[in-house]
């Protein structure tokens, strides 16, 4: 499957979003993303733990191509996962 990543999307209100596969350097961004979710969102979306070891494994699998783990970024900040 060729996804042609990274890619840039534009929202209806003109916000530019970058989509790309997550890598090891996104550890802090992914942990921050989880911390900033509301309690309601976290109840609905918690695919794995967000401790250092688990996030490192998730990102290593992404970099190795074992999993397709995408991030959506606005102004360099992870806003979707």
Residue, then its C-alpha position, 0 to 999 in steps of 0.5 A: x500500500x503506497x500512502x505517499x507520506x508525509x502529506x499535507x492536508x488543509x482543513x476547511x478553515x485553512x489550517x494546514x495539517x501534516x500527516x506522517x508516520x511516527x518515529x522515535x523522536x515523537x515520544x514526547x509528543x505522543x505522551x503529551x498528546x495522551x496527557x492532554x486528552x480529556x478524561x472522556x476521550x481517554x476512556x474512549x481512546x486508550x490503545x496502549x499505555x503511554x509509559x516510556x517503555x510502551x511508547x518506545x515499543x510502539x514507535x520502534x514498530x512504526x519505524x520498522x514498518x511493522x505497524x502503520x502508526x500515523x500522527x497528525x500535526x498542526x504547527x509541529x504539535x501532535x493533534x491526532x493519532 
